[in-house]
Amino acid sequence: AGCEGREGDSVVPELEEGTDAAGRGDLPEAAVAPTVGIWHTDERRAWREALRSGRPVLVDFSASWCVPCRLLHASTFEDDAVQARLAADFVPLRIDVTEETRQNREQLARYGVVGLPAVVLLDTAGRELDRIEHYVDADTLLERLRSARPKL
């Protein structure tokens, strides 16, 4: 199963140099928060990092009102083994859709996300490797991450 959206479209955003996630043009590095812990929060920067490093992207779509999302964040994604695996082998990207915006509606559509929680694993070409659409514990997530790596 692919996550390429409409026919011929790619999930990988346009990677124009010199713009932030909102496309505002050249801003000092400090003006845009590119990461929170191990998580990238800027989609374009995350994809640039994936292409540079050759690591797949794990996209976590979440919202503050989503109870399973909060459980994933509080337990699964806080697990030391999960954090180590994500930091070493993936480019973790968190897309917060708490507030409905044009940008996150477009992101949800592009990645084919229809409900939360949604965790999508993609190779550097934007091809879907795996998709998780419910709460999973740390051991289950680690197994899914291991299973996705051989597909690369």
N, C-alpha and C positions, 0 to 999 in steps of 0.2 A: 504494500500500500504506500502510495506517495503522499507527500504533503506539499504538492506544488501548486495548489490553488486552481485557478482557471487554466484551461488548456494553454500550455506554453509558458505560463507564468512561473516564476521562481519565488520561493519563500525568502531568498536572500535579498535584503534591501539594497537599493542603489548605494554604492560605497563611495560617494563623492568625498574627496578630501576637503578638509577645512570647514565641515559643517557639523553641528551637534545633532542630537536626535530630533530636534524640532526644525532642523534645516536653517538655523539662524546665521550661518556663516561663521567666519573665524572668531573664535572666542578663546581666551586664555584657558589652559588646561584646568586651572582651579575653578573656572566658572561652571563646569559641568561635572557632576559627580559620576565618574565612569564605573566605580565599583562600590559595593557595600560588603565588606568582608571578602569572601571569594566570589561574590556575585557581581557580574556586570549589570548595569542598569541602562546602558546606552546600547541599543540594538546594533547600530552601525559599527561601533567600536568592538563589540563582541564578535561580529562577523569578520572584521579586519583581523582580530587576534586569531580566530579560527583558521583563516586562510594563511596567515603568517606562520602559525605553529603546526598546522596540519591536524589539529585536534577537532573532534566533532563538537557540536553545540548542544547543550541541554537547555531548553527553554522552559521555564516555569511560569505559567500564567497563573496569577493569583489576585485575590482581592481581600480586603480586610473583613468584608461581610461573609466570606466563604469559610465555614467552619472546617471542612476537610483541608482547605489550604492552610489554615492556621495550625492544624494538627501536623501537617507535613513540615511546616516551618519549625514548629516547636520541638518535634521529636525526630522525624526522619532526616531532615536536612541539617539538624544540629548534631547528629551522630558523628563522632570523630572519624570513623572509618569511611562514612559517606563523604564527609568534607575532604578528607585526604584523597579519595578516589576522584571526586569531581575536580579538585584543584590540579591533580596530576594528569588526568586523562581527558578532560572535557573543558570546554569554555562555558561555564554556567551563566545563563542570562535570565534575569527575573524581569518579567513584564507585569507591572501592576495595573490592573484594570478596575480598581476600586471606583474611580470616577469614569464615567463614559465620555470618551472624547473621539473626535474624528480619527485621530492617530491610532488609538487602541482598537476601535472598530475595524479599521483597515488591517491591523496586525492580527486580530482574531480571525478575520476572513482569510487572510493570506496563509495562515498556518492551519486553517480548517478547524478551529476551536469553536465548539458550540456550547460548551458548559465547563464549569470549574469543579474541581481542580483539573488542570491539564498540564502534563509534563511531556514535552516532545523532544525526542533525540534525533538529531539530523547530522548527516555527514557534511563536509565542507562545501559540497555542491548543492546542499539544501534538500537532499533526498532523505526521506523519513526512515529512520532505523527502528524506532519503537515509539509507542505512545501510551501514556498512563493517564487514565481519566477517573481515578478514584484514589482514596487514601491507600498508601502502602507503607509498611514498616521499613526500617533501615535494611534488614536482611533481604527483603524482597526487592528493594530498589537496587541494592548492590548486585544481586543476581541479574536483574534486568540490564544493568550497566555492563556487566561481564558478557552477557549474551549479545549485546549490541556491538561491542568492540570487534568481534570476528567478521562482522558484515562489512567492515571498512575496506 
